[in-house]
């Protein structure tokens, strides 16, 4: 190719670039040209809202820039490709018991995944035990990680410990998303069947091997007390009740009643959290305990638990319902 023919080819390429930019501008869009073929010795292009961020083949030479135009030398190296998976490793689990989600993000592409963001939106009535290191809260309450860049071939693993409210039953679905600059969002999901905690008869429920807790130690129960507010009362002649939203209840009394005829009590703090200690001498002497939770304006709640179940999972939430009011309690008279 003669020198004049080479110059003509370069002009044709630059005219094509300018035409592409002019068409995009006429359509009201601001395209980014991610790759282009420039002949050896090719020069820069100019045009509003056009960015050439790499070249395939020969490097760009004679760089220059103008309004809203960026030219970067170098060879095109491809695009990032995000792969995402999510699992808790469980087909079913127990309401009110802790479990872990594991999210694996990998970059199987040829370029750096810049500006990586991972967002986990928990389903209703599922809460985190503690905010993981490096994570923050999104405006909608979601859990957000911003690990910056993920190099080609790299893998990032994130974990999230959660539990459901104690009265949750049925299938819950948890969705996580990952995104990086210039690439589509990828999504993964996991479903888990939430069932009632193990009862006194093991054969009545699915088998479980909870984390062992040594006996002959004080039993420390922790959790939150919630109240249901804003619901509508039962219409006259009906037994239905429309539940409202859940709020934490401060000052609630949580009492453990045992076979030793000794009761142990704790009060929830301003965040609704309580910590109830049952001495080992009482916890080891009894097979079960009845927990009574009460607070002003709410109906008292009674639940009976096996001591073994509480040792395996000492974190328990309680949900109180509003007192109906207007009821007259008369003593029972025997003649």
N, C-alpha and C positions, 0 to 999 in steps of 0.2 A: 504494500500500500504506500503510495507517494505521500509526501508531507501535506500536500493540498487535500488529498482524499481523506487523510487522517483528520485534518482540521474540520473538514466537512462532516465527517461522522460524529465528531464531538459536538458540533453545532446542532446536528439532528437530535442527539441525545438530550442536549440542554433545552432545545425547543420543545421536545416531548415532555420534559419535566415541567416546563413553564405552562404548557397546555394543560397538563394534569392539575397543576395548582390553580390555574384560572378556572377550570371546570368545577373543582371542589369549592372554590370561593363563590362561584355563581350559584352553587347549590346551598350555600350557607354553612358548609362544613369546613373543618380544619384538619385535613388529613396529616398523618405522619407516615412518611415513606420509610419503611423499615429496612428495605434492601434495594439495591439498584446495581446494574452492571455498567461500569464505566470503562472505556477503553484505556489502555496505558497512556498516561499523560493527560487524562481527562481533567477538566477544571471544575470548579464549584458551580452550583446553580443558585439562583435566587428566586424569591417569590414569597408573597405573604402567607403566613401560617403553614409553611412547608418545612419539615425537618428531615434531613437525611442522616440517619444515625448509624449507618454502616454501609459497606460495599461488599459485593460478592465478586471475587476475582482480583482486580487491580485496586490498590489503595487510592483514595481520593488525594489529590495534590493541590497545591495552591489554595489552601483553605481561606475562606473569608466568611463573614457573617453580616447579616443585615437585620432589619426589623422582623422579629418573629421567625427568623431563619437560623437553624443550627446545622453546621456541617462538622462531622467528626470523622477523622481518618481511621482506617483499620479495616480488617476483614470481618464479614458477617459470620457470627458463630452459632446462629440458631436461636431457638426460643426455650424458655423454661416450660416444664410440664409438671404440674402438681398432681400427686396421687394422694388420696385421703381415705383412711379407714377409721372406724370407731366401734368399740365393743366393751361390754362389761363382763364378758365371759360367762354369762348366766342366762339360762332359759327362764328361770323364775327366781324370785327372791322375796324376802319378808318385809312387810310394812314396818317402818320405824327402825330398820336395821341398816347399818352403813354398808356401802359397796362402792367400787371404783370403776369409773370409765377410763379407758385408755384410747388415746387418739394418736395415730401414726401418720405423719406428713412426710412425703418423699418428693424429691425433685428428680424425675427421670429424663428431663430435657437436657439440652446442650448449653444452656445459658443460666446465669445467676437469676434466681427468683428474688427480686428486690421488693422491699416493702411488704413482706409477708405478714398477714393478719389471720389469726384463727379465732373464730367466734363460736361459742357454745351457748345455745339458748335452752335453758332447762324448761321442761314442761311444768305445768301448774302443779303445785303442791309437792314439788321436789326441791330440796334446798341443799346448798353446799355445806359441808362441815367446817371448812376453813378456806379462805381464798388462796389458791396455789401461788407459790413463789413465781414472780414474773408476770402474774396476771392482774388484770384490773376489771372494773365494772363498766359496761357500756351504758348509754343513756336509758336503755330499756331493761336494765338489770342483768343482761347477758354477761358471761364470763369471756374476757377478751385477752388474748396473748398477742404481742407484737415482737416477734423474735428477730426482726430486721431481715437479713438476707439468708437464703438457703442455697448453698452452692450445688452445682450439678452432681448427681450421685449421692447427695447427702440425705439423711433421714433424721427427723425430729420426732420425739415421743413425748406426749403430754399426758398427765393423769389428773383426774378430778374426782375427789371423794364426796359422795352425796348420800342422802337418805330421803325417803318419802315421809309424808305425814303418817301417823300410826293407823289412820283409818282408810288409807288408800287401798283400793282393790282393782284388779284388772290390768290391762296392758297399758304401759306408758311408752312413749316414743321420744327419744332424745336426738336432736339434730345438731350437727356441727358443720361449719363452713370454713373454707380456707381460700384466700385470695392473695395475689401479688400484682405488682404494677403491670398493666397492659395485657393481662391474661384473664380468661373467664373464671368465675367463682366455681369451685368444686364443693360438693356436698356429700356427707355420709350420715347414716342414721343407725340407731340401734333400738330394738324393742325388747322389753322385759315384762314378764307377767308378775305382778305383785300380788302376793297372797297373805293370808293371816299368819302371824308368827306361830311357831310350833306350840301345840297344846300339851296337856299333861300326858296324853296317850300318843307316843311317837308314831304308831301305825296310822293315826288319823290324819297325818300331814306328811308332805314330802320330807325325806330324810335330809339332814343338814349337819355339817360339821363346823360349828362356829369356832372362833378363836378361843382357845382354852384360857380360863382365868383360874389361878390357883385358889384353892379353898383356904379356910382359916385366915382369911383376910377380910378387912372391912369392905362392905359392898357400897360403892359410891354410885348413886344414880344421878344422872344429869339429863337435861333436856330443856324444852321450852313449854310454857303453858300458853295456849292460844284461846281466844274467845271469838265467837261468831256474832257479828253485829250487822245491823242494817237489813236483816231478813224480815219477811212478813210473817206475822203470827198466824196460827191456824184459824181458818174461817169457822164460824159457828156451825156445829154439826159435822165437821170434817176433822180428820186426823193428819192432814198434810201440813207441811211446814216448808217454806221457801228459805233455804239457807242464805246468809249474807256473806260478807267478806271476812277474812280472818285477820285478827289483830293480836298482838302479844298482850298478855295480862300481867301487870305488875302487882305484887302483893298477894298473889295466890298462895294458899297453904297446900303443901303436898305432904301427906302423912302416910307412913307405912305402918300397917297394923299386922302384928305377928302372933304366932302361936304361943310365944313366951308371955303374952299379955302386956308387952311393952310396945309403946308407939314411938316412932321417930319422925320428926317433922322438919320441913324446910320451907322458906318463903321465896317466891320468885322475885328477881330484881327488876329494875326499871326496863330491862330489855326482855322481860318475860322468862329469863333463864333461872333455873333452880339447880341446887346441888344437895342431894339428900344422902347422908351417911347412915348406913345400917351397920352397927358393930358386928364383928365376925362371930361373937358368941351367940347373937340372935340369928344372924343369917344362916349359920351352920346348923342351928337347932331346928329350923323350920323348913318344910318342903315348899311352902308357898307363902305369899304375903298379899294382902289386899291394900291397894293404894287408893287413898281418898284425896281428891283434888277439889278445893272449894275457893270461891272468890265472891266478893259482894256483887250482886246483880246477876249471878250465874247459878245454874242448877249444879249441885254437887255431883261429882263423877266418881264412880267406884269401878276399879278394875282389879282382878285377881291374876297374879303372875306366879309362875314357877320360879323358885330361887335360882335354879340352874339356868333358866333362860335369861334371867336378869344378869347373872354373872357373865354369860356369853355375850350379851348385848346390853350394857347398862345405860345406853342413851335412849330415852323414851320421851316422846312428846304427848301432850294431853290437850284435847280440844273441849272447851266448855260451851254449853249452849245457854242462851239468855233465859232468865226466869220468865215464865209466862205472866206472872202477876195476877192479882185478882182472885187467887185461890184461898179458900178458908179451910184450915186444917182443924178438925174436931177430934177430941180424944175418943178413944174406943171405950164404951161403957158396957160392962158385963153385969147382967142381973142374975 
